[in-house]
Amino acid sequence: QKFFFKKKKKTDQNSEKANLEKKRKSKNKNFTYSLTWALYHYLPILTWFPQYNWRKYLKDDFVAGVTVGVLLIAQGMAYAKLAGLSPEYGLYSSGLPLLIYPIFGTSRHLGFGPVALISLLVSQITMSTNKAGYDYSQSEKTSFALLIAFCVGLTQIFMGLIKIGFIINFISKPVIQGFTNAAAFVIILSQLQHVLGYNVNKSHYPILTLYNYLINIKKFRWQPFLFGTINTMFILFVKYANKKFNLELPGPIICVFLSISLTQIFKLNRFGISIQNKIPKGFPSIKGPVFNELTKVAPTVLTISFINFLETMAIATKVADKHGYKIVPDQELIGSGMTNFLGSFVGGFPMAGSFSRTAVLDSAGGKTHVAGIITGIVIILTYLFFTPLFTYLPNVTLASIILTSVINLIEAKEAQYLFKVRRLDFFAFMISLISTFVFGVEWGIAMAVGVSLVFVLWFSIKPNISVLGRIPNTVVYRDIDLYSGCIKTPGGILLRMDAPLFFVNANVLRKKIYQKEEEYKEINPVPLFYVLLDCRGMTDIDSTGLGVLSEIAKKYTKQGVFFGLANVNDQVTKLMKVSSLDEIIKPNHIFSRVHDAVEAAIKWKTIWTKKECF
């Protein structure tokens, strides 16, 4: 017996050890699985790079990458000037950061880098004045720009991790278009000093800056204006020739080298045409941000974070739909955030997806992220070896490149379309446009978002509630205001609510039903004997909505009026059961079709009348 218990004890100990070992292996397996999932989820490069078909795609990606790289040399420097920075920072933002995006981003065709709208937002800080009223030095401007990129990166990474990508649904397309159109005019305004040949005091309010240019028009110099006009016409001509003859000539870079040659040969800088002078050569120095004016840049950081995301998602989704793959919004936030965050350490100011460069990359035959990597390598080689070539680059040439780029942001036909189709959307478009141009970019985007939220609340508070009638010779019921031939069934009220029923609009439904009841009693000789609600558009309901339906049902049941629901979806039905509302509105008062509800109400009235007779 003693031996038996010893043996049993030893067996139990072995079993316990086996269970512990099994649990340890299970934990290790779960940890390995979680780590693998996290790596593949947050580093998309692990999914596409091992499967990259070098023979099939490398040639196309190389050609597309070089084509965009040549274009980005000119655009990068131009957008750096727009942001109030030295042109080399446009190259720094277009080199190493483009090697970062393919690691984290999900778009295969996105032309990432400096863009006009984001550069304009950066300039709202760099071109402002300090507390003493003086302009910031060039080093201070650079510090601001890198700090903004650092903070934008962290903000977008955080947004991506908490999966806040859905927030873009709260900003309507007309509002974004109004803001974009106004921003295009503000960008044009920022380049007038190079085109007109004179500078004025810049105001935070664009309309005042325009006024300052107009009252100082006597300072106008025709030489830079003529040179800028020739540059602009040349770029537009190359763009037209590319489209007409299916060419891929890099108009901006050709214009840059022609302008440099003419300026150097004829010494055009003697006639008021300012040039870049020396542009540093070599890798940018790696340094962290300086947190000296964090409160000053905070509003701009939030604005850029959202505008960056909106612009990048709009471009990436469009090109992804064309090529049959999906974009993951939250991962795009992380991809854009990591690019800006890490890019800020190597001289990169805030970046986003570019409409024009994405279109060029796609049309040049780019197939994968490798095209973007090659674009980055082209830019890196440029600032390592070729920056001395840009010493005589005129500022007016960069201004011309910017002006021809932002033309695509102006959509005059969109305003006409919105005015024709829906006046409320046109109203939102104009508020966004005017507020941005009058009060500045930051206030403009704030008012644009405000208008979007007001519209969301307005449509929630004022849902469409239609009176329904039957189309003759059918069992189909439609809005009598839209279908003039509809027949109203005597003896009742038939309504349809085209919105979820929740605390914001529940009282509106109650008032509407009671209002229609009063109107019915005033004009109809037949006593009211039914009230029916078509719930086809009622996709959801909250406790307040359930309470209102309960109140209405009790009221009409007490009055001897048939109250029923039709086309109730599964979600609403489930909530009705959980809240015990189905005990007040019985299952035989809930119908799958409006016509069935009407017939049931008429049958109920017939039975009720017979009972009263007996």
C-alpha positions as CSV (number, residue, x, y, z in Angstrom):
1,Q,0.0,0.0,0.0
2,K,2.9,2.3,0.9
3,F,4.5,1.5,-2.5
4,F,1.2,2.2,-4.3
5,F,0.8,5.7,-2.8
6,K,4.5,6.5,-3.6
7,K,4.0,5.4,-7.2
8,K,0.7,7.4,-7.4
9,K,2.4,10.5,-6.0
10,K,5.2,10.2,-8.5
11,T,2.7,9.7,-11.4
12,D,0.8,12.9,-10.3
13,Q,4.1,14.8,-10.2
14,N,4.9,13.7,-13.7
15,S,1.4,14.6,-14.9
16,E,1.7,18.0,-13.3
17,K,5.1,18.6,-15.0
18,A,3.7,17.5,-18.3
19,N,0.8,19.9,-18.0
20,L,3.1,22.8,-17.1
21,E,5.3,22.0,-20.0
22,K,2.2,21.8,-22.3
23,K,1.1,25.2,-21.0
24,R,4.5,26.7,-21.5
25,K,4.7,25.5,-25.1
26,S,1.2,26.8,-25.7
27,K,2.2,30.2,-24.4
28,N,5.3,30.2,-26.5
29,K,3.2,29.2,-29.5
30,N,0.7,31.9,-28.9
31,F,3.4,34.5,-28.4
32,T,5.1,33.4,-31.6
33,Y,1.8,33.6,-33.5
34,S,1.0,37.0,-32.1
35,L,4.5,38.3,-32.9
36,T,4.3,36.9,-36.5
37,W,0.8,38.4,-36.9
38,A,2.0,41.8,-35.7
39,L,5.0,41.8,-38.0
40,Y,3.1,40.9,-41.1
41,H,0.2,43.3,-40.1
42,Y,2.3,46.4,-39.4
43,L,5.1,45.7,-41.9
44,P,3.4,45.0,-45.2
45,I,6.8,44.8,-46.9
46,L,7.1,41.2,-45.5
47,T,4.1,40.2,-47.5
48,W,5.0,41.7,-50.9
49,F,8.8,41.8,-51.1
50,P,9.5,38.0,-50.8
51,Q,7.0,37.4,-53.6
52,Y,8.4,40.2,-55.9
53,N,8.8,39.0,-59.5
54,W,12.1,40.6,-60.4
55,R,12.0,39.5,-64.1
56,K,8.4,40.6,-64.6
57,Y,8.3,43.9,-62.7
58,L,11.8,45.4,-62.3
59,K,12.0,47.0,-65.7
60,D,8.7,48.7,-65.5
61,D,9.3,49.8,-61.9
62,F,12.8,51.1,-62.8
63,V,11.4,53.3,-65.7
64,A,8.5,54.6,-63.6
65,G,10.7,55.3,-60.6
66,V,13.3,57.2,-62.6
67,T,10.6,59.2,-64.4
68,V,9.0,60.3,-61.1
69,G,12.4,60.9,-59.6
70,V,13.3,63.4,-62.3
71,L,10.0,65.1,-61.9
72,L,10.4,65.2,-58.1
73,I,13.8,66.9,-58.2
74,A,12.1,70.1,-59.5
75,Q,8.9,69.7,-57.5
76,G,10.7,68.9,-54.3
77,M,12.7,72.1,-54.4
78,A,9.7,74.1,-55.4
79,Y,7.6,72.9,-52.5
80,A,10.4,73.5,-50.1
81,K,10.4,77.1,-51.2
82,L,6.6,77.2,-50.8
83,A,7.0,75.9,-47.2
84,G,9.5,78.8,-46.5
85,L,12.6,76.5,-46.5
86,S,15.8,76.2,-48.5
87,P,15.4,74.1,-51.6
88,E,17.7,71.3,-50.4
89,Y,15.0,70.3,-47.8
90,G,12.7,69.5,-50.7
91,L,15.3,66.9,-51.8
92,Y,15.9,65.6,-48.3
93,S,12.1,65.1,-48.0
94,S,12.1,63.1,-51.3
95,G,15.1,60.9,-50.7
96,L,15.5,58.7,-47.6
97,P,11.8,59.0,-46.6
98,L,10.7,57.4,-49.8
99,L,12.7,54.3,-48.7
100,I,10.6,54.2,-45.5
101,Y,7.1,54.3,-46.9
102,P,7.2,50.9,-48.8
103,I,8.0,49.2,-45.5
104,F,4.8,50.4,-43.8
105,G,2.4,51.6,-46.5
106,T,-0.1,49.5,-48.4
107,S,-0.4,51.4,-51.7
108,R,1.8,50.1,-54.5
109,H,1.5,53.2,-56.7
110,L,1.5,56.1,-54.3
111,G,3.8,59.0,-55.2
112,F,4.8,60.0,-51.7
113,G,6.8,63.2,-50.8
114,P,6.3,67.0,-50.6
115,V,3.0,68.3,-51.9
116,A,1.7,71.8,-52.4
117,L,-1.2,71.8,-49.9
118,I,0.9,70.5,-47.0
119,S,3.8,72.8,-47.9
120,L,1.3,75.7,-47.7
121,L,0.2,74.6,-44.3
122,V,3.8,74.5,-43.1
123,S,4.4,78.0,-44.4
124,Q,1.6,79.3,-42.1
125,I,4.2,78.8,-39.3
126,T,7.5,79.3,-41.0
127,M,6.4,82.6,-42.7
128,S,4.8,84.0,-39.6
129,T,6.5,86.4,-37.2
130,N,7.8,86.0,-33.7
131,K,6.4,87.7,-30.6
132,A,8.6,90.7,-31.3
133,G,7.0,91.1,-34.8
134,Y,10.2,90.0,-36.7
135,D,10.5,87.2,-39.3
136,Y,12.0,84.0,-38.2
137,S,15.6,83.1,-39.3
138,Q,16.1,80.3,-41.8
139,S,17.4,78.0,-39.1
140,E,14.3,78.7,-37.0
141,K,12.0,78.0,-40.0
142,T,13.8,74.7,-40.6
143,S,13.4,73.8,-37.0
144,F,9.7,74.5,-37.1
145,A,9.2,72.4,-40.2
146,L,11.1,69.4,-38.8
147,L,9.2,69.6,-35.5
148,I,5.9,69.7,-37.4
149,A,6.9,66.6,-39.4
150,F,8.0,64.8,-36.2
151,C,4.7,65.6,-34.4
152,V,2.5,64.8,-37.5
153,G,4.3,61.4,-37.7
154,L,3.6,60.6,-34.0
155,T,0.0,61.8,-34.4
156,Q,-0.7,59.7,-37.4
157,I,0.9,56.6,-35.9
158,F,-1.3,57.0,-32.8
159,M,-4.4,57.5,-35.0
160,G,-3.5,54.3,-36.9
161,L,-3.0,52.2,-33.8
162,I,-6.3,53.2,-32.3
163,K,-8.0,52.8,-35.7
164,I,-9.4,56.2,-36.1
165,G,-9.4,56.1,-39.9
166,F,-13.2,56.2,-39.9
167,I,-13.2,59.9,-38.9
168,I,-12.7,60.9,-42.5
169,N,-16.4,59.9,-43.1
170,F,-17.4,63.0,-41.1
171,I,-16.0,65.4,-43.7
172,S,-18.1,65.7,-46.8
173,K,-16.6,65.7,-50.3
174,P,-18.0,69.2,-51.2
175,V,-16.4,70.7,-48.0
176,I,-13.0,69.1,-48.9
177,Q,-13.3,70.4,-52.5
178,G,-14.2,73.9,-51.3
179,F,-11.1,73.9,-49.1
180,T,-8.9,72.5,-51.8
181,N,-10.0,75.2,-54.3
182,A,-9.4,78.0,-51.8
183,A,-6.0,76.5,-50.9
184,A,-5.0,76.5,-54.6
185,F,-5.7,80.3,-54.7
186,V,-3.7,80.8,-51.5
187,I,-0.8,78.9,-53.0
188,I,-0.9,81.0,-56.1
189,L,-0.9,84.1,-53.8
190,S,2.2,82.9,-52.0
191,Q,4.1,82.8,-55.3
192,L,3.2,86.3,-56.6
193,Q,6.3,87.8,-55.1
194,H,8.5,85.8,-57.5
195,V,6.3,86.3,-60.5
196,L,5.6,90.0,-60.0
197,G,9.1,90.8,-58.9
198,Y,8.2,92.6,-55.6
199,N,7.3,91.6,-52.1
200,V,4.7,92.9,-49.6
201,N,3.8,92.4,-46.0
202,K,2.2,89.0,-45.6
203,S,-1.0,88.8,-43.6
204,H,-2.4,85.7,-41.9
205,Y,-5.5,86.5,-43.8
206,P,-5.0,85.8,-47.6
207,I,-7.5,88.4,-48.7
208,L,-5.4,91.1,-47.0
209,T,-2.2,89.8,-48.6
210,L,-4.0,90.2,-52.0
211,Y,-5.0,93.7,-51.1
212,N,-1.4,94.5,-50.2
213,Y,-0.2,93.3,-53.6
214,L,-2.8,95.4,-55.4
215,I,-2.0,98.6,-53.6
216,N,1.7,98.1,-54.3
217,I,1.3,97.2,-58.0
218,K,3.6,100.2,-58.9
219,K,6.5,98.1,-57.7
220,F,5.8,95.6,-60.5
221,R,8.9,94.4,-62.5
222,W,8.3,93.1,-66.0
223,Q,11.4,91.0,-66.3
224,P,10.6,88.2,-63.7
225,F,7.0,88.4,-64.9
226,L,7.9,87.8,-68.5
227,F,10.4,85.0,-67.5
228,G,7.8,83.3,-65.3
229,T,5.2,83.5,-68.0
230,I,7.5,81.8,-70.5
231,N,8.3,79.1,-67.9
232,T,4.7,78.5,-67.2
233,M,3.7,78.4,-70.9
234,F,6.6,76.0,-71.6
235,I,5.6,73.5,-68.9
236,L,1.9,73.6,-70.0
237,F,3.0,73.1,-73.6
238,V,5.1,70.0,-72.6
239,K,2.1,68.7,-70.6
240,Y,-0.2,69.2,-73.7
241,A,2.4,67.5,-76.0
242,N,2.6,64.5,-73.6
243,K,-1.1,64.1,-73.7
244,K,-1.5,64.7,-77.4
245,F,1.3,62.5,-78.6
246,N,1.4,60.0,-75.7
247,L,4.9,61.1,-74.6
248,E,6.5,61.1,-71.2
249,L,8.7,64.2,-71.3
250,P,9.5,65.6,-67.8
251,G,8.4,69.1,-68.4
252,P,9.4,70.7,-65.1
253,I,13.0,69.3,-65.1
254,I,13.5,70.3,-68.7
255,C,12.3,73.8,-67.7
256,V,14.6,73.9,-64.7
257,F,17.8,73.1,-66.8
258,L,16.8,75.5,-69.6
259,S,16.2,78.3,-67.0
260,I,19.5,77.5,-65.3
261,S,21.3,77.7,-68.7
262,L,19.7,81.0,-69.7
263,T,20.2,82.6,-66.3
264,Q,23.9,81.6,-66.2
265,I,24.7,82.6,-69.8
266,F,22.9,85.9,-69.8
267,K,23.3,86.7,-66.1
268,L,19.5,87.2,-65.7
269,N,19.9,87.7,-61.9
270,R,21.0,91.2,-62.8
271,F,17.4,92.1,-63.8
272,G,15.6,91.2,-60.6
273,I,15.4,87.5,-61.2
274,S,16.5,86.0,-57.9
275,I,18.4,82.7,-57.9
276,Q,19.2,79.9,-55.3
277,N,22.9,80.5,-55.0
278,K,24.8,77.6,-53.4
279,I,22.8,74.4,-52.5
280,P,24.6,72.1,-50.0
281,K,25.8,68.8,-51.3
282,G,25.8,65.5,-49.4
283,F,23.7,63.6,-46.9
284,P,21.6,65.7,-44.4
285,S,22.8,65.6,-40.9
286,I,20.8,63.4,-38.6
287,K,19.2,65.4,-35.7
288,G,16.1,65.3,-33.6
289,P,13.5,68.0,-33.4
290,V,13.8,71.0,-31.1
291,F,10.7,71.4,-28.9
292,N,11.0,75.1,-28.5
293,E,7.6,76.2,-29.9
294,L,5.4,73.1,-29.5
295,T,2.3,75.1,-28.6
296,K,2.7,77.3,-31.7
297,V,2.8,74.3,-34.1
298,A,0.2,72.2,-32.4
299,P,-2.9,73.4,-34.4
300,T,-1.0,73.1,-37.6
301,V,0.1,69.5,-36.7
302,L,-3.5,68.4,-36.2
303,T,-4.6,70.1,-39.5
304,I,-1.8,68.6,-41.5
305,S,-2.4,65.1,-39.9
306,F,-6.0,65.1,-41.2
307,I,-5.4,66.8,-44.5
308,N,-2.4,64.5,-45.2
309,F,-4.6,61.5,-44.4
310,L,-7.5,62.7,-46.6
311,E,-5.3,63.5,-49.5
312,T,-3.3,60.3,-49.3
313,M,-6.4,58.1,-48.9
314,A,-8.2,59.8,-51.8
315,I,-5.2,59.2,-54.2
316,A,-4.3,55.7,-52.9
317,T,-7.9,54.4,-53.0
318,K,-8.5,55.7,-56.5
319,V,-5.4,54.0,-58.0
320,A,-5.9,50.8,-56.0
321,D,-9.5,50.5,-57.4
322,K,-8.1,50.8,-60.8
323,H,-5.6,48.0,-60.3
324,G,-7.8,45.7,-58.2
325,Y,-6.2,45.7,-54.7
326,K,-7.3,47.2,-51.4
327,I,-6.0,50.0,-49.2
328,V,-6.0,49.6,-45.4
329,P,-6.8,53.1,-44.1
330,D,-5.4,52.6,-40.6
331,Q,-2.2,51.0,-41.9
332,E,-1.9,54.0,-44.3
333,L,-2.0,56.2,-41.3
334,I,0.9,54.2,-39.8
335,G,2.8,54.2,-43.1
336,S,2.4,58.0,-43.6
337,G,3.1,58.6,-39.9
338,M,6.3,56.5,-39.9
339,T,7.5,58.2,-43.0
340,N,7.0,61.7,-41.5
341,F,8.3,60.7,-38.1
342,L,11.6,59.0,-39.3
343,G,11.9,61.5,-42.2
344,S,12.0,64.4,-39.7
345,F,15.4,63.1,-38.4
346,V,17.0,63.4,-41.9
347,G,15.7,66.8,-42.9
348,G,12.2,65.9,-44.1
349,F,9.4,68.4,-43.7
350,P,5.7,67.0,-43.7
351,M,4.9,64.8,-46.7
352,A,1.8,63.2,-48.2
353,G,0.6,61.4,-51.3
354,S,0.8,63.4,-54.5
355,F,-2.0,63.4,-57.2
356,S,0.3,64.4,-60.0
357,R,3.2,62.0,-59.2
358,T,0.9,59.1,-58.5
359,A,-0.6,59.6,-62.0
360,V,2.8,59.8,-63.6
361,L,4.1,56.7,-61.8
362,D,1.0,54.8,-62.9
363,S,1.1,56.0,-66.5
364,A,4.8,55.2,-66.7
365,G,4.1,51.6,-65.9
366,G,4.9,51.3,-62.2
367,K,3.8,48.0,-60.7
368,T,4.9,47.9,-57.1
369,H,6.5,49.7,-54.2
370,V,9.9,49.2,-55.8
371,A,9.2,52.1,-58.1
372,G,8.9,54.4,-55.1
373,I,12.2,53.1,-53.7
374,I,13.9,53.8,-57.1
375,T,12.5,57.3,-57.0
376,G,14.1,57.8,-53.6
377,I,17.4,56.5,-54.8
378,V,17.3,59.0,-57.8
379,I,16.8,61.9,-55.3
380,I,19.6,60.7,-53.0
381,L,22.0,60.5,-55.9
382,T,21.0,64.0,-56.8
383,Y,21.7,65.7,-53.5
384,L,24.9,63.6,-53.1
385,F,26.5,64.7,-56.4
386,F,24.4,67.1,-58.5
387,T,23.3,70.0,-56.3
388,P,25.9,72.4,-57.7
389,L,24.0,72.3,-61.0
390,F,21.1,74.2,-59.4
391,T,23.1,77.2,-58.2
392,Y,21.6,79.4,-60.9
393,L,18.1,78.1,-60.6
394,P,15.7,81.1,-60.6
395,N,13.0,81.3,-57.9
396,V,10.5,82.3,-60.5
397,T,11.0,78.9,-62.3
398,L,10.1,77.1,-59.1
399,A,7.1,79.4,-58.8
400,S,6.0,78.4,-62.3
401,I,6.3,74.7,-61.4
402,I,4.1,75.3,-58.4
403,L,1.5,77.3,-60.3
404,T,1.2,74.7,-63.1
405,S,0.8,72.0,-60.4
406,V,-1.9,73.7,-58.4
407,I,-4.0,74.3,-61.5
408,N,-5.3,70.7,-61.0
409,L,-6.6,71.6,-57.6
410,I,-9.0,74.2,-59.0
411,E,-12.4,72.6,-60.0
412,A,-14.7,75.3,-61.2
413,K,-17.0,72.8,-62.8
414,E,-17.6,71.1,-59.5
415,A,-19.2,74.3,-58.1
416,Q,-21.6,74.4,-61.1
417,Y,-22.4,70.7,-60.7
418,L,-23.2,71.1,-57.0
419,F,-25.3,74.1,-57.6
420,K,-27.3,72.2,-60.2
421,V,-27.6,68.9,-58.2
422,R,-27.9,69.9,-54.6
423,R,-27.9,73.5,-53.3
424,L,-27.0,72.4,-49.7
425,D,-23.8,70.8,-50.9
426,F,-23.0,74.0,-53.0
427,F,-23.6,76.0,-49.8
428,A,-21.1,73.8,-47.9
429,F,-18.6,74.1,-50.8
430,M,-18.8,78.0,-50.8
431,I,-18.6,78.3,-47.0
432,S,-15.4,76.2,-47.0
433,L,-13.9,78.1,-50.0
434,I,-14.7,81.6,-48.8
435,S,-13.7,81.0,-45.1
436,T,-10.3,79.5,-46.2
437,F,-9.5,82.4,-48.5
438,V,-10.7,85.1,-46.1
439,F,-9.6,83.8,-42.7
440,G,-6.6,81.6,-43.7
441,V,-6.0,77.9,-44.1
442,E,-6.2,76.8,-40.5
443,W,-9.4,78.6,-39.8
444,G,-10.7,77.5,-43.2
445,I,-10.2,73.8,-42.4
446,A,-11.7,74.3,-38.9
447,M,-14.8,75.9,-40.4
448,A,-14.9,73.3,-43.1
449,V,-14.9,70.5,-40.5
450,G,-17.5,72.5,-38.5
451,V,-19.8,72.8,-41.5
452,S,-19.5,69.0,-42.1
453,L,-20.4,68.2,-38.5
454,V,-23.3,70.7,-38.6
455,F,-24.7,69.0,-41.7
456,V,-24.3,65.5,-40.0
457,L,-26.3,66.8,-37.0
458,W,-28.8,68.6,-39.2
459,F,-29.6,65.4,-41.2
460,S,-29.8,63.5,-38.0
461,I,-32.1,66.0,-36.2
462,K,-34.2,66.6,-39.4
463,P,-34.6,63.1,-41.0
464,N,-36.8,62.7,-44.0
465,I,-40.2,61.5,-42.9
466,S,-42.5,60.8,-45.9
467,V,-46.2,60.3,-46.3
468,L,-46.7,57.1,-48.4
469,G,-49.4,56.3,-50.9
470,R,-50.0,53.3,-53.1
471,I,-49.1,53.3,-56.8
472,P,-52.3,52.4,-58.7
473,N,-52.8,48.7,-59.7
474,T,-49.7,47.7,-57.6
475,V,-48.9,46.8,-54.0
476,V,-46.0,49.3,-54.0
477,Y,-46.1,52.4,-51.7
478,R,-44.1,55.5,-52.4
479,D,-43.7,59.1,-51.2
480,I,-46.8,61.0,-52.4
481,D,-44.7,64.2,-52.9
482,L,-42.5,62.4,-55.4
483,Y,-45.2,60.3,-57.0
484,S,-48.2,62.5,-57.7
485,G,-50.4,59.6,-58.8
486,C,-50.2,57.7,-55.6
487,I,-53.5,56.7,-53.8
488,K,-53.8,57.4,-50.1
489,T,-55.7,54.7,-48.3
490,P,-58.6,56.3,-46.4
491,G,-58.8,55.9,-42.6
492,G,-55.2,56.1,-41.6
493,I,-51.7,57.6,-41.7
494,L,-48.8,55.8,-43.4
495,L,-45.3,57.2,-42.8
496,R,-41.8,56.2,-43.6
497,M,-38.7,57.4,-41.7
498,D,-35.4,57.4,-43.6
499,A,-33.0,57.4,-40.7
500,P,-32.0,55.4,-37.6
501,L,-34.3,56.3,-34.7
502,F,-32.2,57.6,-31.7
503,F,-32.2,60.3,-29.1
504,V,-31.5,63.1,-31.5
505,N,-34.5,62.6,-33.8
506,A,-36.9,60.4,-31.7
507,N,-38.9,63.5,-30.7
508,V,-39.1,64.6,-34.3
509,L,-40.9,61.3,-35.3
510,R,-43.4,61.7,-32.4
511,K,-44.2,65.3,-33.4
512,K,-44.6,64.3,-37.0
513,I,-47.0,61.5,-36.3
514,Y,-49.1,63.6,-34.0
515,Q,-49.1,66.5,-36.5
516,K,-50.3,64.2,-39.3
517,E,-53.0,62.9,-36.9
518,E,-54.3,66.5,-36.4
519,E,-54.2,67.2,-40.1
520,Y,-56.1,64.0,-40.9
521,K,-58.9,64.8,-38.4
522,E,-59.3,68.3,-39.9
523,I,-59.8,67.2,-43.5
524,N,-61.1,63.6,-43.4
525,P,-64.7,62.5,-42.6
526,V,-63.6,58.9,-42.1
527,P,-62.4,58.4,-38.5
528,L,-58.8,57.5,-38.0
529,F,-58.4,53.8,-37.4
530,Y,-54.8,53.0,-38.2
531,V,-51.3,54.5,-38.0
532,L,-48.5,52.6,-39.8
533,L,-44.8,53.2,-39.9
534,D,-42.6,51.9,-42.7
535,C,-39.2,51.1,-41.0
536,R,-37.3,50.4,-44.2
537,G,-34.9,53.2,-43.6
538,M,-34.7,52.7,-39.8
539,T,-31.4,50.8,-39.7
540,D,-31.0,51.1,-35.9
541,I,-32.7,52.3,-32.8
542,D,-31.6,53.3,-29.3
543,S,-33.4,53.2,-25.9
544,T,-34.9,56.7,-26.5
545,G,-36.3,55.5,-29.8
546,L,-37.7,52.4,-28.3
547,G,-39.3,54.5,-25.6
548,V,-41.0,56.8,-28.2
549,L,-42.3,53.8,-30.1
550,S,-43.7,52.3,-26.9
551,E,-45.4,55.7,-26.0
552,I,-46.9,56.0,-29.5
553,A,-48.1,52.4,-29.5
554,K,-49.8,52.7,-26.0
555,K,-51.5,56.0,-27.0
556,Y,-53.1,54.5,-30.2
557,T,-54.0,51.2,-28.5
558,K,-55.8,53.1,-25.8
559,Q,-57.7,55.2,-28.5
560,G,-58.6,52.0,-30.4
561,V,-56.4,52.8,-33.3
562,F,-54.4,50.1,-35.1
563,F,-50.6,50.8,-34.8
564,G,-48.2,48.7,-36.8
565,L,-44.7,48.5,-38.2
566,A,-43.5,47.3,-41.6
567,N,-40.1,46.3,-43.0
568,V,-38.4,46.1,-39.6
569,N,-34.9,44.8,-39.9
570,D,-33.3,42.1,-37.8
571,Q,-31.3,44.6,-35.6
572,V,-34.3,46.6,-34.7
573,T,-36.4,43.4,-34.1
574,K,-33.7,42.1,-31.8
575,L,-33.7,45.3,-29.7
576,M,-37.5,45.3,-29.5
577,K,-37.4,41.9,-28.0
578,V,-34.7,42.7,-25.6
579,S,-36.5,45.8,-24.4
580,S,-39.9,43.9,-24.2
581,L,-41.4,46.3,-26.8
582,D,-42.7,43.3,-28.6
583,E,-45.1,42.8,-25.7
584,I,-46.6,46.3,-26.5
585,I,-46.4,46.1,-30.3
586,K,-47.4,42.5,-30.8
587,P,-45.8,40.3,-33.5
588,N,-49.1,40.3,-35.4
589,H,-48.7,44.1,-35.8
590,I,-45.3,43.8,-37.4
591,F,-45.2,43.0,-41.2
592,S,-42.7,42.3,-43.9
593,R,-44.6,44.5,-46.5
594,V,-46.4,47.8,-46.2
595,H,-49.3,46.4,-48.2
596,D,-49.7,43.5,-45.7
597,A,-49.9,46.1,-42.9
598,V,-52.6,48.1,-44.6
599,E,-54.7,45.0,-45.3
600,A,-54.3,43.8,-41.7
601,A,-55.4,47.2,-40.5
602,I,-58.5,47.2,-42.7
603,K,-59.3,43.6,-41.6
604,W,-58.8,44.6,-38.0
605,K,-61.2,47.5,-38.5
606,T,-63.8,45.2,-40.0
607,I,-63.6,42.8,-37.0
608,W,-63.7,45.6,-34.5
609,T,-66.8,47.1,-36.1
610,K,-68.6,43.8,-36.0
611,K,-67.8,43.4,-32.3
612,E,-69.2,46.9,-31.6
613,C,-72.4,45.9,-33.5
614,F,-72.9,42.8,-31.3
